[in-house]
Structures are given as structure tokens and as C-alpha cells.
């Protein structure tokens, strides 16, 4: 049960990172800052749930 809760928490954190990266793609002004937001969101959203 503890592992299930820990897994759900990590997946929720990953979804949050993906969501923040998507918002960054919409709100940031130029290509390079958008690229940074997308990369940071994708890395955080993919790596955190794998822990």
C-alpha cells in the first residue's frame, strides 16, 4: 500500500512538471526559452515517475 501511494505521488509530480512545461510553451516569448521550458518539463515529467 505504501508503494502504491508513493508511486501515485511521484506520478502526480511528473504530471505537474509536464503541465508547467506546457504552460511555458504557451507563455514564453521566444524559441529558446520555449525550448528550455519544454525540455525541463519533459525531463521532469519523465524522470520523476521512474524513481
C-alpha positions, -999 to 999 in steps of 0.1 A, spaced: 0 0 0 29 24 8 44 17 -26 12 24 -44 8 58 -26 45 67 -32 40 58 -69 9 79 -72 27 109 -56 57 106 -80 34 103 -110 14 133 -98 47 153 -95 56 142 -131 23 153 -144 28 187 -127 62 191 -144 46 183 -178 18 208 -171 43 235 -162 63 228 -193 32 230 -215 23 264 -199 58 276 -206 54 267 -243 24 289 -245 36 319 -224 73 324 -230 84 349 -256 110 333 -279 121 300 -293 150 293 -269 130 300 -237 102 278 -251 126 251 -259 140 253 -224 106 250 -208 96 221 -230 129 202 -222 127 209 -185 91 198 -183 97 167 -204 127 157 -183 110 163 -150 78 146 -162 96 115 -174 123 111 -148 105 117 -116 79 88 -120 108 64 -129 124 69 -94 
